[in-house]
Amino acid sequence: MKLKNRVNIIFNLKIILIFFIFGVINKVYSTEKNFVIATIDRSPVTYFDLKEKAKLIHFLRTKNNDYKNINKYFELSLESLISENLLIKKAKEFNKNILVLTKKDAYKYLLERNNNSIEVFENYLKKNNLSKSVVISNVQIEIIKKYLIGRMFEKEYDDYLEEISKISKNKNHEIDLEQIIVRIDKKNIKIINSIDKQINFLSNKGYSFKEISKILSKNNLIKVSAGRSGWQNRNNFKSNTFDKLFQFPEGKIIKEKFHDNLNYLRIIGKRENGQLSSREQFIDFIKLSYLNSKKNIINLKEFNEKYSKLSCKDIYTKLGELKIFNLSFQKVNLTNFSEKILLMVEKTNEKQFTDPIVFNKENIQFYICSKKNINKKIKSQNMYDEKLLIQKVDVLTNKILKILKKDAIIDIKIKVNELN
């Protein structure tokens, strides 16, 4: 009986051992194999390193976590891993604790961009199937680059910072101009004074430069051209011209009078360091036009007091019932007005009528429905400077790598383009 029990025990142990060996073998063959792709000064770069780095490169470039065609990033991944290995080795020569120190800074940086939450950061990695160590290392390398540049190219980097300061000073200054140029035949130079008076008169009446140019163009003795520049910076002007113009206040009309031509400029608006001008706003209004006669006189102040609580649409209806005005709803950028109308509209509050402007026998007024600032994102000076700094960091990093690769022993054991 004892012998039989011993036989059963041995038999059962053999069965368990067979299943255990089968399980281990099956697990080994079902798991992706790792192997060395290359060595950099005897430090190995494995297939897993290559693949995880390629996934991160793919994700950062495409914002997509579908890694089916990850192998097309293998070449770039290997190049990146070699560079990182060389940079880290060099940084350790200056500070043996560089990886420990930069890891703390890198992790802090990543947490700040994930609501300072470890859970949010971990979920982000899990959702996008990214390696935590590779993501942290990617930020570490950017810190190490700047550290090495400070050690190896401190003078060149400091000089560049000073150069950026000079180049970028007032880089985001912009100006919007309106211009009229009147050319007169030399035989009719005397007419220049009368044209000058006409432009001044029409401008003071509230006519825009565009309207003035149309009126002047009817005169066959002169040639008139007019236009608006749109927002321009110093790169669009001759030396010092931009700086001279930018010193003038918004609305300033500048006149240049020569023997055979007149040049009128109006400073429509200015953006200082990328900040939008207060003139850049959309105005919703009702335009009223009516003949200048006694029978058309109406006290709009009393009208407004009576109907102040009505909506703009209802005000439009009530004005129409008076059968005096030609009415129209409009939405215009404030800078599209002539200078006189611009100033008048700018100082008029919402739900108010502007003062009348007389054009020949016609009166024009505006009922301001609403004023809205233009929602436009302007790149800050810091963003502009940062872009220049990144470019310089890349240039100096390549210089460092060129030096390091001369003495490094880089052994590529497997061509990555042969990997599936």
Contacts in CASP RR format, 6 or more apart in sequence:
PFRMAT RR
TARGET T0000
AUTHOR 0000-0000-0000
METHOD contacts of the structure
MODEL  1
MKLKNRVNIIFNLKIILIFFIFGVINKVYSTEKNFVIATIDRSPVTYFDL
KEKAKLIHFLRTKNNDYKNINKYFELSLESLISENLLIKKAKEFNKNILV
LTKKDAYKYLLERNNNSIEVFENYLKKNNLSKSVVISNVQIEIIKKYLIG
RMFEKEYDDYLEEISKISKNKNHEIDLEQIIVRIDKKNIKIINSIDKQIN
FLSNKGYSFKEISKILSKNNLIKVSAGRSGWQNRNNFKSNTFDKLFQFPE
GKIIKEKFHDNLNYLRIIGKRENGQLSSREQFIDFIKLSYLNSKKNIINL
KEFNEKYSKLSCKDIYTKLGELKIFNLSFQKVNLTNFSEKILLMVEKTNE
KQFTDPIVFNKENIQFYICSKKNINKKIKSQNMYDEKLLIQKVDVLTNKI
LKILKKDAIIDIKIKVNELN
33 47 0 8 1.000
34 46 0 8 1.000
34 47 0 8 1.000
34 48 0 8 1.000
35 46 0 8 1.000
35 47 0 8 1.000
35 414 0 8 1.000
36 44 0 8 1.000
36 45 0 8 1.000
36 46 0 8 1.000
36 47 0 8 1.000
36 413 0 8 1.000
36 414 0 8 1.000
37 45 0 8 1.000
37 46 0 8 1.000
37 47 0 8 1.000
37 49 0 8 1.000
37 50 0 8 1.000
37 78 0 8 1.000
37 412 0 8 1.000
37 413 0 8 1.000
37 414 0 8 1.000
37 416 0 8 1.000
38 44 0 8 1.000
38 45 0 8 1.000
38 78 0 8 1.000
38 82 0 8 1.000
38 410 0 8 1.000
38 411 0 8 1.000
38 412 0 8 1.000
38 413 0 8 1.000
38 414 0 8 1.000
39 45 0 8 1.000
39 409 0 8 1.000
39 410 0 8 1.000
39 411 0 8 1.000
39 413 0 8 1.000
40 82 0 8 1.000
40 85 0 8 1.000
40 86 0 8 1.000
40 408 0 8 1.000
40 409 0 8 1.000
40 410 0 8 1.000
40 411 0 8 1.000
41 85 0 8 1.000
41 89 0 8 1.000
41 408 0 8 1.000
41 409 0 8 1.000
41 410 0 8 1.000
42 409 0 8 1.000
43 85 0 8 1.000
43 89 0 8 1.000
45 78 0 8 1.000
45 81 0 8 1.000
45 82 0 8 1.000
45 85 0 8 1.000
47 419 0 8 1.000
49 81 0 8 1.000
50 74 0 8 1.000
50 77 0 8 1.000
50 78 0 8 1.000
50 81 0 8 1.000
50 416 0 8 1.000
50 419 0 8 1.000
51 70 0 8 1.000
51 74 0 8 1.000
51 77 0 8 1.000
52 130 0 8 1.000
52 131 0 8 1.000
52 134 0 8 1.000
53 77 0 8 1.000
53 80 0 8 1.000
53 81 0 8 1.000
53 134 0 8 1.000
54 70 0 8 1.000
54 71 0 8 1.000
54 73 0 8 1.000
54 74 0 8 1.000
54 76 0 8 1.000
54 77 0 8 1.000
55 67 0 8 1.000
55 70 0 8 1.000
55 73 0 8 1.000
55 129 0 8 1.000
55 130 0 8 1.000
55 131 0 8 1.000
55 134 0 8 1.000
56 130 0 8 1.000
56 131 0 8 1.000
56 134 0 8 1.000
56 135 0 8 1.000
56 138 0 8 1.000
57 73 0 8 1.000
57 76 0 8 1.000
57 77 0 8 1.000
57 80 0 8 1.000
58 64 0 8 1.000
58 67 0 8 1.000
58 70 0 8 1.000
58 73 0 8 1.000
59 65 0 8 1.000
59 128 0 8 1.000
59 130 0 8 1.000
65 127 0 8 1.000
65 128 0 8 1.000
65 129 0 8 1.000
65 130 0 8 1.000
67 129 0 8 1.000
71 416 0 8 1.000
71 419 0 8 1.000
71 420 0 8 1.000
74 416 0 8 1.000
74 417 0 8 1.000
74 419 0 8 1.000
75 416 0 8 1.000
75 417 0 8 1.000
77 416 0 8 1.000
78 412 0 8 1.000
78 416 0 8 1.000
82 410 0 8 1.000
83 401 0 8 1.000
84 137 0 8 1.000
84 141 0 8 1.000
86 401 0 8 1.000
86 404 0 8 1.000
86 405 0 8 1.000
86 408 0 8 1.000
87 141 0 8 1.000
87 144 0 8 1.000
87 145 0 8 1.000
87 148 0 8 1.000
87 397 0 8 1.000
87 400 0 8 1.000
87 401 0 8 1.000
87 404 0 8 1.000
88 98 0 8 1.000
88 99 0 8 1.000
88 141 0 8 1.000
88 144 0 8 1.000
89 404 0 8 1.000
90 148 0 8 1.000
90 400 0 8 1.000
90 404 0 8 1.000
91 98 0 8 1.000
91 144 0 8 1.000
91 147 0 8 1.000
91 148 0 8 1.000
92 98 0 8 1.000
92 99 0 8 1.000
94 147 0 8 1.000
94 148 0 8 1.000
94 151 0 8 1.000
95 101 0 8 1.000
95 147 0 8 1.000
98 144 0 8 1.000
98 147 0 8 1.000
99 140 0 8 1.000
102 140 0 8 1.000
102 143 0 8 1.000
102 144 0 8 1.000
102 147 0 8 1.000
103 136 0 8 1.000
103 140 0 8 1.000
105 139 0 8 1.000
105 140 0 8 1.000
105 143 0 8 1.000
106 136 0 8 1.000
106 137 0 8 1.000
106 139 0 8 1.000
106 140 0 8 1.000
106 143 0 8 1.000
107 136 0 8 1.000
109 139 0 8 1.000
110 121 0 8 1.000
110 135 0 8 1.000
110 136 0 8 1.000
110 139 0 8 1.000
111 117 0 8 1.000
111 118 0 8 1.000
111 121 0 8 1.000
114 120 0 8 1.000
114 121 0 8 1.000
114 124 0 8 1.000
122 132 0 8 1.000
124 130 0 8 1.000
125 131 0 8 1.000
125 132 0 8 1.000
125 135 0 8 1.000
145 393 0 8 1.000
145 397 0 8 1.000
146 393 0 8 1.000
148 397 0 8 1.000
148 400 0 8 1.000
149 157 0 8 1.000
149 393 0 8 1.000
149 396 0 8 1.000
149 397 0 8 1.000
149 400 0 8 1.000
150 157 0 8 1.000
152 400 0 8 1.000
153 396 0 8 1.000
153 399 0 8 1.000
153 400 0 8 1.000
156 396 0 8 1.000
157 392 0 8 1.000
157 396 0 8 1.000
160 392 0 8 1.000
161 389 0 8 1.000
164 385 0 8 1.000
164 388 0 8 1.000
164 389 0 8 1.000
167 388 0 8 1.000
168 381 0 8 1.000
168 384 0 8 1.000
168 385 0 8 1.000
168 388 0 8 1.000
170 234 0 8 1.000
170 273 0 8 1.000
171 233 0 8 1.000
171 234 0 8 1.000
171 381 0 8 1.000
171 384 0 8 1.000
172 233 0 8 1.000
172 271 0 8 1.000
172 273 0 8 1.000
172 274 0 8 1.000
172 378 0 8 1.000
172 379 0 8 1.000
172 380 0 8 1.000
172 381 0 8 1.000
172 384 0 8 1.000
173 233 0 8 1.000
173 234 0 8 1.000
173 242 0 8 1.000
173 246 0 8 1.000
173 270 0 8 1.000
173 271 0 8 1.000
173 272 0 8 1.000
173 273 0 8 1.000
173 274 0 8 1.000
174 231 0 8 1.000
174 232 0 8 1.000
174 233 0 8 1.000
174 270 0 8 1.000
174 271 0 8 1.000
174 274 0 8 1.000
175 229 0 8 1.000
175 231 0 8 1.000
175 232 0 8 1.000
175 233 0 8 1.000
175 242 0 8 1.000
175 245 0 8 1.000
175 246 0 8 1.000
175 267 0 8 1.000
175 269 0 8 1.000
175 270 0 8 1.000
175 271 0 8 1.000
176 228 0 8 1.000
176 229 0 8 1.000
176 230 0 8 1.000
176 231 0 8 1.000
176 232 0 8 1.000
176 267 0 8 1.000
176 268 0 8 1.000
176 269 0 8 1.000
176 270 0 8 1.000
176 277 0 8 1.000
176 335 0 8 1.000
177 228 0 8 1.000
177 229 0 8 1.000
177 230 0 8 1.000
177 232 0 8 1.000
177 245 0 8 1.000
177 265 0 8 1.000
177 266 0 8 1.000
177 267 0 8 1.000
177 268 0 8 1.000
178 208 0 8 1.000
178 209 0 8 1.000
178 226 0 8 1.000
178 227 0 8 1.000
178 228 0 8 1.000
178 229 0 8 1.000
178 265 0 8 1.000
178 266 0 8 1.000
178 268 0 8 1.000
179 209 0 8 1.000
179 226 0 8 1.000
179 227 0 8 1.000
179 228 0 8 1.000
179 229 0 8 1.000
179 263 0 8 1.000
179 264 0 8 1.000
179 265 0 8 1.000
179 266 0 8 1.000
180 199 0 8 1.000
180 209 0 8 1.000
180 212 0 8 1.000
180 213 0 8 1.000
180 216 0 8 1.000
180 224 0 8 1.000
180 225 0 8 1.000
180 226 0 8 1.000
180 227 0 8 1.000
180 262 0 8 1.000
180 263 0 8 1.000
180 264 0 8 1.000
181 224 0 8 1.000
181 225 0 8 1.000
181 226 0 8 1.000
181 261 0 8 1.000
181 262 0 8 1.000
181 263 0 8 1.000
181 264 0 8 1.000
182 192 0 8 1.000
182 195 0 8 1.000
182 199 0 8 1.000
182 216 0 8 1.000
182 222 0 8 1.000
182 223 0 8 1.000
182 224 0 8 1.000
182 261 0 8 1.000
182 262 0 8 1.000
182 263 0 8 1.000
183 222 0 8 1.000
183 223 0 8 1.000
183 224 0 8 1.000
183 225 0 8 1.000
183 260 0 8 1.000
183 261 0 8 1.000
184 191 0 8 1.000
184 192 0 8 1.000
184 195 0 8 1.000
184 221 0 8 1.000
184 222 0 8 1.000
184 223 0 8 1.000
184 260 0 8 1.000
184 261 0 8 1.000
184 262 0 8 1.000
185 221 0 8 1.000
185 222 0 8 1.000
185 260 0 8 1.000
186 259 0 8 1.000
186 260 0 8 1.000
188 221 0 8 1.000
188 222 0 8 1.000
189 259 0 8 1.000
189 260 0 8 1.000
191 221 0 8 1.000
191 222 0 8 1.000
192 257 0 8 1.000
192 260 0 8 1.000
192 261 0 8 1.000
192 262 0 8 1.000
195 216 0 8 1.000
195 219 0 8 1.000
195 222 0 8 1.000
195 262 0 8 1.000
196 255 0 8 1.000
196 257 0 8 1.000
196 262 0 8 1.000
198 215 0 8 1.000
198 216 0 8 1.000
199 212 0 8 1.000
199 216 0 8 1.000
199 262 0 8 1.000
199 264 0 8 1.000
202 211 0 8 1.000
202 212 0 8 1.000
202 215 0 8 1.000
203 209 0 8 1.000
203 212 0 8 1.000
203 253 0 8 1.000
203 338 0 8 1.000
203 339 0 8 1.000
203 340 0 8 1.000
204 340 0 8 1.000
205 340 0 8 1.000
205 357 0 8 1.000
205 358 0 8 1.000
205 359 0 8 1.000
206 338 0 8 1.000
206 339 0 8 1.000
206 340 0 8 1.000
206 341 0 8 1.000
206 357 0 8 1.000
206 359 0 8 1.000
207 215 0 8 1.000
207 338 0 8 1.000
207 359 0 8 1.000
208 337 0 8 1.000
208 338 0 8 1.000
209 226 0 8 1.000
209 227 0 8 1.000
209 228 0 8 1.000
209 264 0 8 1.000
209 266 0 8 1.000
209 338 0 8 1.000
210 226 0 8 1.000
210 227 0 8 1.000
210 228 0 8 1.000
211 338 0 8 1.000
212 226 0 8 1.000
213 224 0 8 1.000
213 225 0 8 1.000
213 226 0 8 1.000
213 227 0 8 1.000
216 222 0 8 1.000
216 224 0 8 1.000
217 224 0 8 1.000
228 268 0 8 1.000
229 236 0 8 1.000
231 271 0 8 1.000
232 242 0 8 1.000
233 242 0 8 1.000
234 242 0 8 1.000
234 243 0 8 1.000
236 242 0 8 1.000
237 245 0 8 1.000
245 254 0 8 1.000
245 265 0 8 1.000
245 267 0 8 1.000
246 270 0 8 1.000
248 254 0 8 1.000
248 267 0 8 1.000
249 267 0 8 1.000
250 267 0 8 1.000
250 268 0 8 1.000
250 269 0 8 1.000
250 270 0 8 1.000
250 277 0 8 1.000
250 279 0 8 1.000
251 266 0 8 1.000
251 267 0 8 1.000
251 268 0 8 1.000
251 269 0 8 1.000
251 339 0 8 1.000
251 342 0 8 1.000
252 266 0 8 1.000
252 267 0 8 1.000
253 264 0 8 1.000
253 265 0 8 1.000
253 266 0 8 1.000
253 267 0 8 1.000
253 339 0 8 1.000
254 264 0 8 1.000
254 265 0 8 1.000
254 266 0 8 1.000
254 267 0 8 1.000
255 262 0 8 1.000
255 263 0 8 1.000
255 264 0 8 1.000
255 265 0 8 1.000
256 262 0 8 1.000
256 263 0 8 1.000
256 264 0 8 1.000
256 265 0 8 1.000
257 263 0 8 1.000
266 339 0 8 1.000
268 279 0 8 1.000
268 335 0 8 1.000
269 277 0 8 1.000
269 279 0 8 1.000
269 280 0 8 1.000
269 335 0 8 1.000
270 277 0 8 1.000
271 277 0 8 1.000
271 378 0 8 1.000
273 381 0 8 1.000
274 378 0 8 1.000
274 379 0 8 1.000
274 380 0 8 1.000
274 381 0 8 1.000
275 378 0 8 1.000
276 373 0 8 1.000
276 374 0 8 1.000
276 376 0 8 1.000
276 378 0 8 1.000
277 335 0 8 1.000
279 334 0 8 1.000
279 335 0 8 1.000
279 342 0 8 1.000
279 346 0 8 1.000
280 333 0 8 1.000
280 334 0 8 1.000
280 335 0 8 1.000
280 373 0 8 1.000
280 374 0 8 1.000
280 376 0 8 1.000
281 333 0 8 1.000
281 334 0 8 1.000
281 371 0 8 1.000
281 372 0 8 1.000
281 373 0 8 1.000
281 374 0 8 1.000
282 331 0 8 1.000
282 332 0 8 1.000
282 333 0 8 1.000
282 334 0 8 1.000
282 371 0 8 1.000
282 372 0 8 1.000
282 374 0 8 1.000
283 331 0 8 1.000
283 332 0 8 1.000
283 333 0 8 1.000
283 334 0 8 1.000
283 345 0 8 1.000
283 368 0 8 1.000
283 370 0 8 1.000
283 371 0 8 1.000
284 312 0 8 1.000
284 329 0 8 1.000
284 330 0 8 1.000
284 331 0 8 1.000
284 368 0 8 1.000
284 369 0 8 1.000
284 370 0 8 1.000
284 371 0 8 1.000
284 372 0 8 1.000
285 329 0 8 1.000
285 330 0 8 1.000
285 331 0 8 1.000
285 332 0 8 1.000
285 345 0 8 1.000
285 366 0 8 1.000
285 367 0 8 1.000
285 368 0 8 1.000
285 369 0 8 1.000
286 312 0 8 1.000
286 315 0 8 1.000
286 316 0 8 1.000
286 319 0 8 1.000
286 327 0 8 1.000
286 328 0 8 1.000
286 329 0 8 1.000
286 330 0 8 1.000
286 366 0 8 1.000
286 367 0 8 1.000
286 369 0 8 1.000
287 327 0 8 1.000
287 328 0 8 1.000
287 330 0 8 1.000
287 364 0 8 1.000
287 365 0 8 1.000
287 366 0 8 1.000
288 319 0 8 1.000
288 325 0 8 1.000
288 326 0 8 1.000
288 327 0 8 1.000
288 353 0 8 1.000
288 364 0 8 1.000
288 365 0 8 1.000
288 366 0 8 1.000
288 367 0 8 1.000
289 325 0 8 1.000
289 326 0 8 1.000
289 362 0 8 1.000
289 363 0 8 1.000
289 364 0 8 1.000
290 296 0 8 1.000
290 324 0 8 1.000
290 325 0 8 1.000
290 326 0 8 1.000
290 362 0 8 1.000
290 363 0 8 1.000
291 361 0 8 1.000
291 362 0 8 1.000
291 363 0 8 1.000
292 358 0 8 1.000
292 361 0 8 1.000
292 362 0 8 1.000
292 363 0 8 1.000
296 324 0 8 1.000
296 363 0 8 1.000
298 322 0 8 1.000
298 324 0 8 1.000
300 353 0 8 1.000
300 365 0 8 1.000
301 353 0 8 1.000
303 318 0 8 1.000
303 319 0 8 1.000
304 351 0 8 1.000
304 352 0 8 1.000
304 353 0 8 1.000
307 314 0 8 1.000
307 315 0 8 1.000
307 318 0 8 1.000
308 351 0 8 1.000
310 318 0 8 1.000
312 367 0 8 1.000
312 369 0 8 1.000
312 370 0 8 1.000
315 367 0 8 1.000
316 327 0 8 1.000
316 329 0 8 1.000
319 325 0 8 1.000
319 327 0 8 1.000
319 367 0 8 1.000
320 327 0 8 1.000
333 374 0 8 1.000
334 342 0 8 1.000
334 345 0 8 1.000
334 346 0 8 1.000
334 371 0 8 1.000
335 342 0 8 1.000
337 345 0 8 1.000
340 357 0 8 1.000
341 357 0 8 1.000
341 366 0 8 1.000
344 354 0 8 1.000
344 355 0 8 1.000
344 357 0 8 1.000
344 366 0 8 1.000
345 354 0 8 1.000
345 366 0 8 1.000
345 368 0 8 1.000
348 354 0 8 1.000
348 366 0 8 1.000
348 368 0 8 1.000
349 368 0 8 1.000
350 368 0 8 1.000
350 369 0 8 1.000
350 370 0 8 1.000
350 371 0 8 1.000
351 368 0 8 1.000
351 369 0 8 1.000
352 367 0 8 1.000
352 368 0 8 1.000
353 365 0 8 1.000
353 366 0 8 1.000
353 367 0 8 1.000
353 368 0 8 1.000
354 365 0 8 1.000
354 366 0 8 1.000
354 367 0 8 1.000
354 368 0 8 1.000
355 365 0 8 1.000
356 363 0 8 1.000
356 364 0 8 1.000
356 365 0 8 1.000
357 363 0 8 1.000
357 364 0 8 1.000
357 365 0 8 1.000
358 364 0 8 1.000
END
